[in-house]
Amino acid sequence: MLELMPKAATGDSTMVKAKASGLLGKLLMVAGLGAIIVGGMLSLLQKTPPPKPAPSAAAPSPGPSGFVGHSGYVIKLPPGYTAIRHFRDEKQTVEVVYFCKVGTDPTNFIDEGLFGQLGIVKLVVGPSPVPNDLDGINNLSEFLSERARQRGETFTMKQFQLSNLHGVQLDYQAPFPRIEAFLLGHSLLYSFTAGQDDAVFRSLLQSLRDSRSEI
């Protein structure tokens, strides 16, 4: 049988394949590290510890008022709502805020399946693993959709923009209905979780003002 390539070139071909394989391996390693970083940060932000018996709380609000977060962001409270917050670390880098009706039992915060019934919305604010641009929101969207698929969750996803903040929202149908919305600030990631896409959830989400991103 005729040889398609001279033997002298076989070594060169092997070297090219080896280099290509090495380059592909490096690219996959970089992509893998990126996914690990994003996944690690999201795991930290969304890990829910047991609720404390008496967390610090904003004063009850009979009418619209503003809640000022630790990093300076502002959210408008719906009528009859208050904000209860705590931090996940001693350095106060990850802030957890529960927006709820005045008088809500804090022990209900741990079960996200009750959020829709009780009108609870959780916000977690911490360092963002991706930049506030189109590449950042696309990378975040890809990670979130892949994570949901691996968990066997049924969901729909859409990207949106709030002022100059890029966002992505996931509407889960199974294993239980809930809404997650992520907004990329200048250096922070805002993660909202609610039981349903209702007026209270949209009011809280759309009222977010991140002064660092508006400069």
C-alpha positions in Angstrom: 0.0 0.0 0.0 1.2 3.5 -0.7 2.1 5.7 2.2 0.1 9.0 2.2 2.9 10.9 4.0 6.7 10.5 3.9 8.2 8.9 7.0 10.4 12.0 7.5 7.3 14.1 8.2 5.8 11.6 10.7 7.7 13.0 13.6 6.7 16.6 12.7 3.0 15.4 12.6 3.4 13.8 16.0 4.9 17.0 17.4 2.1 19.1 16.0 -0.5 16.8 17.4 1.2 16.8 20.8 1.4 20.6 20.8 -2.3 20.9 19.8 -3.2 18.4 22.5 -1.2 20.4 25.1 -2.8 23.7 24.0 -6.3 22.2 24.2 -5.5 20.8 27.7 -4.4 24.2 28.9 -7.5 25.9 27.5 -9.7 23.3 29.2 -7.8 23.7 32.4 -8.4 27.5 32.3 -12.1 27.1 31.5 -12.3 24.5 34.3 -10.7 26.9 36.8 -13.1 29.6 35.8 -16.0 27.4 36.4 -14.6 26.4 39.8 -14.1 30.0 40.8 -17.6 31.0 39.7 -19.1 27.9 41.3 -17.2 28.5 44.6 -18.3 32.1 44.9 -21.9 31.2 44.2 -21.8 28.3 46.6 -20.5 30.8 49.3 -23.2 33.3 48.5 -26.1 30.9 48.4 -25.2 28.7 51.4 -27.9 29.2 53.9 -27.1 28.7 57.6 -29.8 28.1 60.2 -31.6 31.4 61.1 -30.6 33.2 64.3 -33.2 33.6 67.0 -32.9 37.4 67.0 -31.1 38.8 64.0 -30.6 42.5 63.6 -33.6 44.1 61.9 -34.6 47.4 60.3 -37.5 49.2 62.0 -41.0 48.0 60.9 -42.3 50.0 57.9 -46.0 50.9 57.6 -45.3 52.6 54.3 -42.6 52.8 51.6 -39.1 53.4 53.0 -35.6 52.6 52.0 -33.2 49.9 53.3 -29.5 50.8 53.1 -27.2 47.8 52.7 -23.8 47.3 54.3 -22.0 48.3 51.1 -24.2 51.3 50.5 -26.7 49.9 48.0 -30.4 51.0 48.6 -33.6 49.1 48.2 -37.2 50.5 48.6 -39.3 48.5 51.0 -42.9 47.7 50.0 -45.6 48.9 52.4 -45.8 46.7 55.6 -42.4 45.1 55.0 -39.2 45.1 57.0 -35.7 43.9 56.4 -33.8 41.4 58.6 -30.2 40.8 58.0 -27.0 39.1 59.1 -23.5 38.3 57.8 -22.0 35.0 56.9 -18.5 35.9 58.0 -16.7 37.9 60.6 -15.3 40.3 58.0 -18.9 41.0 56.8 -18.1 40.4 53.2 -21.3 38.4 52.5 -24.6 40.0 53.6 -27.9 38.2 53.8 -31.1 40.2 53.9 -34.6 38.8 54.3 -37.4 41.1 53.1 -40.6 40.0 54.8 -44.0 41.2 56.2 -43.7 42.7 59.7 -44.1 40.0 62.3 -42.9 37.1 60.1 -41.3 34.3 62.2 -37.5 34.2 61.3 -37.5 30.4 61.5 -39.4 30.3 58.2 -36.4 31.8 56.4 -34.6 28.5 56.2 -37.3 26.9 54.0 -37.4 28.5 50.5 -40.4 26.4 49.7 -42.4 28.8 52.1 -41.2 32.0 50.5 -44.1 32.3 48.0 -46.8 31.5 50.6 -45.3 34.0 53.2 -44.1 36.7 50.7 -40.4 36.4 51.7 -37.6 37.5 49.4 -34.0 36.7 50.2 -31.1 38.9 49.0 -27.5 37.8 49.3 -24.8 40.3 48.5 -21.1 39.5 48.2 -18.0 39.8 45.9 -18.8 39.1 42.3 -16.9 36.3 40.5 -17.4 37.9 37.1 -17.3 41.5 35.8 -20.4 43.6 35.1 -20.3 43.3 31.3 -21.8 41.1 28.6 -19.1 38.5 28.9 -19.6 38.4 32.7 -23.4 37.9 32.5 -23.0 35.3 29.7 -20.5 33.3 31.7 -22.7 33.5 34.8 -25.8 32.5 32.8 -24.0 29.5 31.3 -22.8 28.3 34.7 -26.3 28.7 36.3 -28.1 26.9 33.5 -25.6 24.0 33.6 -25.8 23.8 37.4 -29.7 23.6 37.2 -29.5 20.9 34.5 -27.1 18.8 36.6 -29.5 19.1 39.5 -32.4 17.9 37.3 -34.3 21.1 37.8 -36.9 22.4 35.3 -36.5 26.1 34.5 -36.6 28.9 32.1 -34.0 31.7 31.9 -33.8 35.2 30.6 -31.2 38.0 30.7 -32.3 41.6 31.5 -30.8 44.9 32.3 -31.7 47.2 35.2 -30.3 50.7 34.7 -26.6 49.9 34.0 -26.6 46.5 35.8 -26.6 43.3 33.8 -28.9 40.6 35.2 -30.2 37.0 34.6 -33.4 35.5 36.0 -34.2 31.8 36.4 -37.8 30.7 36.9 -37.9 27.2 38.3 -40.9 24.9 37.9 -39.4 21.8 39.7 -38.6 20.5 42.2 -40.6 23.4 43.6 -41.5 26.8 42.2 -39.2 29.7 42.9 -37.5 32.6 41.3 -33.8 33.5 41.3 -32.4 36.8 39.9 -28.8 37.8 39.8 -27.5 41.3 39.2 -23.9 42.3 38.6 -22.8 45.4 40.3 -19.5 47.2 40.0 -17.8 44.6 42.2 -20.7 42.9 43.9 -23.1 40.2 43.0 -26.7 40.6 44.1 -28.7 37.3 44.3 -32.5 37.5 44.9 -34.6 34.5 45.7 -38.4 34.5 45.9 -41.2 32.1 45.8 -42.9 33.7 42.7 -42.5 36.5 40.3 -45.0 38.8 41.9 -45.4 42.6 42.6 -43.3 42.4 45.8 -40.4 40.6 44.2 -40.4 42.9 41.2 -40.7 46.0 43.4 -37.6 45.0 45.5 -35.6 43.9 42.5 -36.3 47.0 40.4 -35.7 49.4 43.2 -32.1 48.3 43.8 -29.6 51.2 43.4 -25.9 50.4 43.4 -24.1 53.8 43.7 -20.8 52.3 42.7 -22.1 51.2 39.4 -23.7 54.6 38.7 -20.5 56.6 38.9 
